């Protein structure tokens, strides 16, 4: 099955105030905005257009690529061209965790299972 990858990006014709309000909405409603923070992989270029595009896409991906999740009051549009650049990668898949692998790969230091009850019943 060939599923076309899609992304949600900011429209270039939208002004700063609308993009800023929409960016704030996306980041406060589930988008993973860590990559557009000053130390993030998508911070540069530091522009409202680029930051909004990343946030819009994160929100869109986390909402199962529902077309209605890429609207932002007309500030966004669905794209079929990957907007990734340099070290900034826009994931082309739906995700509920922003593409972060939450699998625990490290083994515990001890195979003995310690419970809270074990800890509280120890004699001094």
MMTF fields as JSON, N, C-alpha, C and O atoms, coordinates in Angstrom:
{
  "mmtfVersion": "1.0.0",
  "mmtfProducer": "UNKNOWN",
  "numBonds": 495,
  "numAtoms": 496,
  "numGroups": 124,
  "numChains": 1,
  "numModels": 1,
  "chainsPerModel": [1],
  "groupsPerChain": [124],
  "chainIdList": ["A"],
  "bondAtomList": [4, 2, 8, 6, 12, 10, 16, 14, 20, 18, 24, 22, 28, 26, 32, 30, 36, 34, 40, 38, 44, 42, 48, 46, 52, 50, 56, 54, 60, 58, 64, 62, 68, 66, 72, 70, 76, 74, 80, 78, 84, 82, 88, 86, 92, 90, 96, 94, 100, 98, 104, 102, 108, 106, 112, 110, 116, 114, 120, 118, 124, 122, 128, 126, 132, 130, 136, 134, 140, 138, 144, 142, 148, 146, 152, 150, 156, 154, 160, 158, 164, 162, 168, 166, 172, 170, 176, 174, 180, 178, 184, 182, 188, 186, 192, 190, 196, 194, 200, 198, 204, 202, 208, 206, 212, 210, 216, 214, 220, 218, 224, 222, 228, 226, 232, 230, 236, 234, 240, 238, 244, 242, 248, 246, 252, 250, 256, 254, 260, 258, 264, 262, 268, 266, 272, 270, 276, 274, 280, 278, 284, 282, 288, 286, 292, 290, 296, 294, 300, 298, 304, 302, 308, 306, 312, 310, 316, 314, 320, 318, 324, 322, 328, 326, 332, 330, 336, 334, 340, 338, 344, 342, 348, 346, 352, 350, 356, 354, 360, 358, 364, 362, 368, 366, 372, 370, 376, 374, 380, 378, 384, 382, 388, 386, 392, 390, 396, 394, 400, 398, 404, 402, 408, 406, 412, 410, 416, 414, 420, 418, 424, 422, 428, 426, 432, 430, 436, 434, 440, 438, 444, 442, 448, 446, 452, 450, 456, 454, 460, 458, 464, 462, 468, 466, 472, 470, 476, 474, 480, 478, 484, 482, 488, 486, 492, 490],
  "bondOrderList": [1, 1, 1, 1, 1, 1, 1, 1, 1, 1, 1, 1, 1, 1, 1, 1, 1, 1, 1, 1, 1, 1, 1, 1, 1, 1, 1, 1, 1, 1, 1, 1, 1, 1, 1, 1, 1, 1, 1, 1, 1, 1, 1, 1, 1, 1, 1, 1, 1, 1, 1, 1, 1, 1, 1, 1, 1, 1, 1, 1, 1, 1, 1, 1, 1, 1, 1, 1, 1, 1, 1, 1, 1, 1, 1, 1, 1, 1, 1, 1, 1, 1, 1, 1, 1, 1, 1, 1, 1, 1, 1, 1, 1, 1, 1, 1, 1, 1, 1, 1, 1, 1, 1, 1, 1, 1, 1, 1, 1, 1, 1, 1, 1, 1, 1, 1, 1, 1, 1, 1, 1, 1, 1],
  "groupList": [{"groupName": "UNK", "atomNameList": ["N", "CA", "C", "O"], "elementList": ["N", "C", "C", "O"], "formalChargeList": [0, 0, 0, 0], "bondAtomList": [1, 0, 2, 1, 3, 2], "bondOrderList": [1, 1, 2], "singleLetterCode": "X", "chemCompType": "L-PEPTIDE LINKING"}],
  "groupTypeList": [0, 0, 0, 0, 0, 0, 0, 0, 0, 0, 0, 0, 0, 0, 0, 0, 0, 0, 0, 0, 0, 0, 0, 0, 0, 0, 0, 0, 0, 0, 0, 0, 0, 0, 0, 0, 0, 0, 0, 0, 0, 0, 0, 0, 0, 0, 0, 0, 0, 0, 0, 0, 0, 0, 0, 0, 0, 0, 0, 0, 0, 0, 0, 0, 0, 0, 0, 0, 0, 0, 0, 0, 0, 0, 0, 0, 0, 0, 0, 0, 0, 0, 0, 0, 0, 0, 0, 0, 0, 0, 0, 0, 0, 0, 0, 0, 0, 0, 0, 0, 0, 0, 0, 0, 0, 0, 0, 0, 0, 0, 0, 0, 0, 0, 0, 0, 0, 0, 0, 0, 0, 0, 0, 0],
  "groupIdList": [1, 2, 3, 4, 5, 6, 7, 8, 9, 10, 11, 12, 13, 14, 15, 16, 17, 18, 19, 20, 21, 22, 23, 24, 25, 26, 27, 28, 29, 30, 31, 32, 33, 34, 35, 36, 37, 38, 39, 40, 41, 42, 43, 44, 45, 46, 47, 48, 49, 50, 51, 52, 53, 54, 55, 56, 57, 58, 59, 60, 61, 62, 63, 64, 65, 66, 67, 68, 69, 70, 71, 72, 73, 74, 75, 76, 77, 78, 79, 80, 81, 82, 83, 84, 85, 86, 87, 88, 89, 90, 91, 92, 93, 94, 95, 96, 97, 98, 99, 100, 101, 102, 103, 104, 105, 106, 107, 108, 109, 110, 111, 112, 113, 114, 115, 116, 117, 118, 119, 120, 121, 122, 123, 124],
  "secStructList": [7, 7, 7, 7, 7, 7, 3, 3, 3, 3, 7, 6, 6, 1, 7, 2, 2, 2, 2, 2, 2, 2, 2, 2, 2, 2, 2, 2, 6, 6, 7, 7, 7, 4, 4, 4, 1, 6, 6, 1, 6, 6, 7, 7, 1, 7, 7, 2, 2, 2, 2, 2, 2, 2, 2, 2, 2, 2, 2, 2, 2, 2, 6, 6, 6, 7, 4, 4, 4, 1, 7, 4, 4, 4, 6, 3, 3, 3, 3, 1, 1, 7, 7, 7, 5, 6, 6, 5, 7, 7, 7, 7, 1, 7, 7, 1, 1, 6, 6, 7, 7, 7, 7, 7, 7, 1, 7, 7, 1, 7, 1, 1, 7, 7, 7, 2, 2, 2, 2, 2, 6, 7, 7, 7],
  "xCoordList": [0.849, 0.0, 0.887, 1.717, 0.732, 1.527, 0.71, -0.256, 1.115, 0.425, 1.282, 2.462, 0.689, 1.418, 1.727, 0.852, 2.983, 3.39, 2.886, 2.965, 2.374, 1.904, 2.385, 2.632, 2.508, 2.939, 2.014, 1.353, 1.971, 1.183, 2.154, 2.959, 2.076, 3.022, 2.281, 1.127, 2.977, 2.413, 2.341, 3.248, 1.253, 1.119, 2.031, 2.107, 2.711, 3.65, 2.954, 3.581, 1.674, 0.939, 0.335, -0.287, 0.517, -0.107, 0.833, 2.041, 0.262, 1.038, 1.536, 1.11, 2.449, 3.1, 2.109, 2.211, 1.162, 0.248, -0.569, -0.751, -1.056, -1.853, -0.969, -1.366, 0.233, 1.144, 1.541, 1.593, 1.821, 2.216, 1.094, 1.349, -0.128, -1.268, -1.486, -1.783, -1.342, -1.535, -0.401, -0.632, 0.814, 1.966, 1.759, 1.975, 1.344, 1.085, -0.004, 0.101, -1.047, -2.115, -1.573, -1.811, -0.848, -0.328, 0.569, 0.439, 1.477, 2.409, 1.724, 2.204, 0.626, -0.079, -1.165, -1.836, -1.332, -2.351, -1.785, -2.441, -0.571, -0.047, 1.07, 1.682, 1.369, 2.491, 3.796, 3.927, 4.753, 6.074, 6.889, 7.372, 7.039, 7.718, 9.148, 9.793, 9.647, 11.035, 12.039, 12.998, 11.861, 12.852, 12.941, 13.925, 11.946, 12.013, 12.418, 12.334, 12.851, 13.4, 14.853, 15.442, 15.446, 16.793, 17.853, 18.737, 17.8, 18.812, 18.321, 19.008, 17.145, 16.56, 17.087, 17.664, 16.881, 17.394, 16.691, 17.194, 15.542, 14.793, 14.659, 13.826, 15.472, 15.391, 15.865, 15.28, 16.922, 17.474, 16.887, 16.899, 16.388, 16.319, 15.258, 14.178, 15.601, 14.732, 13.694, 13.826, 12.673, 11.617, 10.256, 10.109, 9.286, 7.926, 7.401, 6.695, 7.728, 7.281, 7.791, 7.021, 9.086, 9.668, 9.196, 8.887, 9.139, 8.711, 7.234, 6.863, 6.405, 4.981, 4.809, 4.0, 5.548, 5.435, 5.756, 5.041, 6.829, 7.183, 6.095, 5.697, 5.624, 4.593, 3.287, 2.636, 2.907, 1.681, 1.778, 0.827, 2.94, 3.09, 3.065, 2.471, 3.7, 3.679, 2.237, 1.825, 1.495, 0.088, -0.705, -1.476, -0.51, -1.186, -0.858, -1.757, 0.411, 0.815, 0.201, -0.281, 0.222, -0.313, -1.831, -2.398, -2.471, -3.92, -4.289, -5.341, -3.413, -3.695, -3.819, -4.476, -3.204, -3.254, -4.673, -4.966, -5.53, -6.897, -6.813, -6.186, -7.427, -7.359, -7.764, -7.213, -8.714, -9.162, -8.096, -8.192, -7.072, -6.008, -4.894, -3.888, -5.084, -4.128, -4.862, -4.862, -5.482, -6.217, -5.682, -5.24, -5.719, -5.219, -5.751, -5.0, -7.063, -7.712, -7.284, -7.311, -6.892, -6.442, -4.952, -4.457, -4.225, -2.793, -1.936, -0.741, -2.522, -1.742, -2.325, -3.473, -1.501, -1.925, -1.218, -0.132, -1.814, -1.205, -0.25, -0.6, 0.956, 1.988, 2.364, 2.289, 2.764, 3.237, 4.747, 5.327, 5.376, 6.825, 7.391, 6.962, 8.349, 8.955, 9.624, 10.527, 9.195, 9.783, 11.069, 11.631, 11.537, 12.76, 13.947, 14.0, 14.884, 16.098, 17.225, 17.0, 18.429, 19.582, 19.301, 18.898, 19.511, 19.26, 17.835, 17.501, 16.994, 15.597, 14.732, 14.495, 14.271, 13.488, 12.037, 11.734, 11.155, 9.721, 9.277, 9.41, 8.753, 8.337, 7.089, 6.11, 7.113, 5.974, 4.964, 4.32, 4.82, 3.927, 3.078, 3.424, 1.964, 1.106, 1.738, 2.303, 1.647, 2.225, 1.498, 1.024, 1.411, 0.824, 1.906, 1.622, 3.157, 4.236, 5.286, 6.398, 4.955, 5.88, 7.051, 8.049, 6.938, 8.013, 9.125, 10.156, 8.941, 9.953, 9.817, 8.727, 10.915, 10.898, 10.888, 11.857, 9.799, 9.683, 9.994, 9.738, 10.544, 10.911, 12.1, 13.08, 12.018, 13.121, 14.038, 13.633, 15.273, 16.2, 17.234, 17.886, 17.41, 18.395, 17.829, 16.648, 18.701, 18.295, 18.479, 19.362, 17.65, 17.817, 19.17, 19.723, 19.691, 20.991, 20.935, 21.947, 19.784, 19.635, 18.399, 17.4, 18.469, 17.302, 16.349, 15.241, 16.778, 15.913, 14.856, 15.169, 13.626, 12.53, 12.325, 12.124, 12.377, 12.201, 10.898, 10.668, 10.056, 8.777, 8.816, 9.715, 7.862, 7.757, 7.606, 8.161, 6.861, 6.658, 7.99, 8.248, 8.844, 10.16, 10.952, 11.628, 10.865, 11.632, 11.116, 11.91, 9.811, 9.237, 9.281, 9.16, 9.452, 9.468, 10.875, 11.041, 11.89, 13.256, 13.478, 12.984, 14.224, 14.573, 15.845, 16.75, 15.917, 17.133, 18.213, 19.289],
  "yCoordList": [-1.189, 0.0, 1.242, 1.401, 2.103, 3.313, 4.487, 4.927, 4.978, 6.111, 7.347, 7.371, 8.359, 9.587, 10.322, 10.537, 10.698, 11.471, 12.897, 13.48, 13.444, 14.824, 15.533, 14.915, 16.841, 17.691, 18.902, 19.239, 19.54, 20.756, 21.905, 21.887, 22.901, 24.02, 25.356, 25.453, 26.373, 27.727, 28.306, 28.123, 29.0, 29.706, 30.93, 31.644, 31.162, 32.286, 33.641, 34.667, 33.652, 34.921, 35.402, 36.463, 34.626, 34.955, 35.829, 35.599, 36.829, 37.776, 37.236, 36.181, 37.993, 37.619, 37.337, 36.299, 38.229, 38.097, 36.807, 36.13, 36.467, 35.248, 34.017, 33.058, 34.045, 32.906, 32.726, 31.6, 33.824, 33.75, 33.168, 32.306, 33.615, 33.094, 31.61, 30.827, 31.237, 29.84, 28.955, 27.818, 29.477, 28.771, 28.527, 27.416, 29.554, 29.42, 28.381, 27.595, 28.377, 27.4, 25.988, 25.108, 25.773, 24.428, 23.931, 22.792, 24.789, 24.378, 24.12, 23.308, 24.788, 24.584, 23.509, 23.207, 22.94, 21.901, 20.615, 19.95, 20.271, 18.95, 18.866, 17.805, 19.929, 19.868, 19.755, 20.327, 19.026, 18.942, 20.123, 20.101, 21.136, 22.361, 22.444, 23.484, 21.366, 21.364, 21.636, 22.373, 21.073, 21.326, 22.785, 23.163, 23.611, 25.019, 25.94, 27.163, 25.357, 26.132, 26.488, 25.853, 27.477, 27.935, 26.842, 26.994, 25.77, 24.719, 23.568, 22.557, 23.721, 22.654, 22.568, 23.52, 21.418, 21.158, 21.969, 22.054, 22.566, 23.347, 24.824, 25.536, 25.28, 26.681, 27.635, 28.699, 27.246, 28.071, 27.581, 26.371, 28.408, 29.852, 30.247, 29.66, 31.245, 31.731, 32.682, 33.903, 32.098, 32.924, 32.361, 31.16, 33.226, 32.8, 31.805, 30.864, 31.994, 31.107, 29.684, 28.726, 29.552, 28.225, 27.58, 26.388, 28.35, 27.792, 27.381, 26.325, 28.206, 27.863, 26.608, 25.744, 26.494, 25.305, 24.044, 23.048, 24.071, 22.883, 22.549, 21.392, 23.557, 23.344, 22.863, 21.959, 23.461, 23.05, 21.586, 20.822, 21.203, 19.821, 18.847, 17.774, 19.206, 18.332, 18.126, 17.004, 19.205, 19.13, 18.243, 17.382, 18.459, 17.706, 16.209, 15.372, 15.879, 14.473, 13.83, 12.699, 14.548, 14.01, 13.848, 13.134, 14.505, 14.376, 13.509, 13.689, 12.576, 11.583, 12.127, 11.514, 13.262, 13.899, 14.233, 14.259, 14.483, 14.894, 16.247, 17.163, 16.399, 17.684, 18.878, 19.969, 18.676, 19.774, 20.186, 21.263, 19.343, 19.691, 20.491, 20.822, 20.796, 21.64, 22.832, 23.051, 23.59, 24.759, 26.022, 26.946, 26.065, 27.19, 28.521, 29.472, 28.56, 29.787, 30.229, 31.418, 29.272, 29.58, 29.863, 30.203, 29.727, 30.03, 28.882, 29.065, 27.704, 26.532, 25.855, 26.081, 25.024, 24.246, 22.902, 22.782, 21.898, 20.576, 20.566, 20.997, 20.067, 20.0, 18.548, 17.699, 18.271, 16.93, 16.924, 15.886, 18.076, 18.193, 18.29, 19.124, 17.439, 17.392, 18.735, 19.162, 19.404, 20.689, 20.566, 21.579, 19.343, 19.139, 19.851, 20.008, 20.272, 20.922, 20.686, 20.676, 20.497, 20.286, 19.229, 18.114, 19.576, 18.659, 18.716, 18.044, 19.515, 19.647, 18.708, 18.946, 17.651, 16.643, 16.685, 16.582, 16.838, 16.792, 15.355, 14.847, 14.683, 13.295, 13.201, 13.907, 12.336, 12.206, 11.154, 10.525, 10.96, 9.922, 10.431, 11.401, 9.76, 10.091, 9.54, 8.446, 10.28, 9.846, 10.493, 11.625, 9.776, 10.37, 10.82, 11.45, 10.498, 10.89, 11.741, 11.892, 12.285, 13.162, 12.455, 13.088, 11.134, 10.394, 10.036, 9.51, 10.306, 9.984, 8.515, 8.057, 7.774, 6.359, 6.246, 6.612, 5.741, 5.636, 4.221, 3.902, 3.377, 2.029, 2.077, 2.773, 1.344, 1.286, 0.166, -0.996, 0.513, -0.488, -0.906, -1.933, -0.165, -0.507, -1.577, -1.568, -2.489, -3.523, -3.005, -2.184, -3.477, -3.03, -3.474, -4.479, -2.739, -3.056, -4.341, -5.026, -4.67, -5.86, -6.611, -6.006, -7.935, -8.716, -8.9, -9.409, -8.483, -8.592, -7.503, -6.326, -7.901, -6.949, -6.405, -7.165, -5.098, -4.451, -3.672, -2.878, -3.909, -3.216, -2.158, -2.155, -1.278, -0.253, -0.906, -0.424, -1.996, -2.682, -3.224, -3.154, -3.766, -4.237, -3.104, -3.299, -1.929, -0.788, -0.296, 0.08, -0.295, 0.249, -0.748, -0.342, -2.044, -3.052, -3.436, -4.329, -2.766, -3.06, -2.647, -1.616, -3.467, -3.136, -2.316, -2.569, -1.343, -0.501, -1.138, -0.561],
  "zCoordList": [0.0, 0.0, 0.0, 0.895, -0.963, -1.08, -0.547, -1.171, 0.607, 1.217, 0.98, 1.332, 0.389, 0.11, 1.407, 2.245, 1.55, 2.723, 2.563, 1.482, 3.641, 3.63, 4.886, 5.922, 4.761, 5.857, 5.92, 4.938, 7.06, 7.224, 7.433, 8.364, 6.565, 6.631, 6.636, 6.218, 7.118, 7.157, 5.74, 4.928, 5.472, 4.19, 4.207, 5.207, 3.109, 3.036, 3.003, 3.267, 2.684, 2.569, 3.889, 3.938, 4.951, 6.234, 7.061, 7.102, 7.714, 8.503, 9.831, 10.302, 10.416, 11.662, 12.79, 13.443, 13.033, 14.173, 14.097, 15.109, 12.918, 12.744, 12.93, 13.592, 12.345, 12.509, 13.966, 14.46, 14.655, 16.065, 16.918, 17.758, 16.722, 17.485, 17.183, 18.084, 15.936, 15.542, 16.059, 16.471, 16.034, 16.584, 18.073, 18.556, 18.801, 20.235, 20.499, 21.44, 19.669, 19.828, 19.632, 20.459, 18.541, 18.244, 19.373, 19.823, 19.827, 20.878, 22.213, 23.004, 22.473, 23.748, 23.649, 24.636, 22.47, 22.281, 21.693, 20.891, 22.094, 21.763, 20.756, 20.627, 20.035, 19.095, 19.873, 20.956, 19.33, 19.937, 19.424, 18.292, 20.24, 19.823, 20.333, 20.201, 20.91, 21.392, 20.271, 20.499, 19.064, 18.009, 17.56, 16.925, 17.869, 17.454, 18.607, 18.489, 19.709, 20.822, 20.49, 19.615, 21.154, 20.802, 20.629, 19.785, 21.38, 21.217, 20.323, 20.184, 19.725, 18.924, 17.502, 16.978, 16.891, 15.543, 14.462, 13.341, 14.768, 13.776, 14.156, 13.595, 15.099, 15.519, 14.42, 14.217, 13.719, 12.64, 11.315, 11.09, 10.447, 10.605, 11.631, 11.703, 12.406, 13.474, 12.869, 12.949, 12.272, 11.67, 12.056, 12.287, 12.122, 12.461, 11.431, 11.791, 10.18, 9.102, 9.325, 9.259, 9.587, 9.791, 11.088, 11.113, 12.15, 13.431, 13.371, 13.881, 12.756, 12.634, 11.791, 12.131, 10.71, 9.859, 10.639, 10.525, 11.436, 12.205, 13.232, 13.368, 13.943, 14.957, 14.319, 14.842, 13.198, 12.512, 12.101, 12.262, 11.567, 11.116, 12.282, 12.18, 13.38, 14.549, 15.03, 15.325, 15.102, 15.516, 14.543, 14.966, 13.265, 12.2, 12.294, 12.22, 12.454, 12.558, 13.807, 13.753, 14.919, 16.174, 16.154, 16.981, 15.22, 15.082, 13.882, 13.267, 13.567, 12.542, 11.135, 10.293, 10.863, 9.546, 9.097, 7.902, 10.046, 9.702, 9.008, 9.54, 7.836, 7.129, 7.996, 7.846, 8.892, 9.752, 10.76, 11.347, 10.974, 11.919, 11.241, 11.868, 9.956, 9.235, 8.65, 7.439, 9.523, 9.059, 9.725, 9.042, 11.052, 11.83, 11.309, 11.091, 11.116, 10.669, 9.277, 8.96, 8.453, 7.103, 7.007, 5.932, 8.122, 8.136, 7.614, 7.385, 7.422, 7.033, 5.804, 5.424, 5.2, 4.045, 4.06, 4.626, 3.45, 3.356, 2.167, 1.068, 2.403, 1.367, 1.089, 1.977, -0.136, -0.495, -0.724, -1.044, -0.56, -0.654, 0.751, 1.549, 1.045, 2.368, 2.701, 1.981, 3.782, 4.157, 4.98, 5.396, 5.217, 6.005, 5.36, 4.14, 6.179, 5.678, 6.666, 7.876, 6.163, 7.037, 8.087, 7.758, 9.35, 10.457, 10.98, 11.956, 10.335, 10.759, 9.927, 8.743, 10.56, 9.851, 10.303, 11.492, 9.337, 9.585, 9.361, 8.247, 10.381, 10.174, 9.293, 9.534, 8.275, 7.357, 7.798, 6.958, 9.097, 9.57, 10.716, 11.39, 10.92, 12.059, 13.313, 13.305, 14.373, 15.624, 16.78, 16.674, 17.883, 19.081, 20.034, 21.053, 19.705, 20.598, 19.897, 20.403, 18.764, 18.069, 17.428, 17.085, 17.261, 16.644, 17.612, 17.194, 18.877, 19.864, 20.228, 20.571, 20.157, 20.501, 22.017, 22.682, 22.555, 24.003, 24.501, 25.661, 23.629, 24.018, 24.962, 24.697, 26.057, 27.009, 26.558, 26.513, 26.223, 25.715, 26.745, 26.557, 27.813, 28.828, 29.757, 30.105, 30.144, 31.087, 32.502, 32.75, 33.441, 34.826, 35.369, 34.923, 36.313, 36.912, 37.728, 37.871, 38.255, 39.075, 38.625, 38.235, 38.681, 38.296, 39.468, 39.293, 40.687, 41.854, 41.801, 41.623, 41.952, 41.939, 43.342, 44.29, 43.467, 44.763, 44.711, 43.8, 45.698, 45.755, 46.84, 47.681, 46.823, 47.849, 49.209, 50.196, 49.268, 50.539, 51.062, 52.263, 50.177, 50.592, 51.231, 52.24, 50.64, 51.131, 52.483, 53.346, 52.674, 53.909, 55.062, 56.218, 54.782, 55.837, 56.283, 57.114, 55.733, 56.131, 57.58, 58.037, 58.276, 59.656, 59.651, 58.857, 60.525, 60.597, 61.393, 61.546]
}
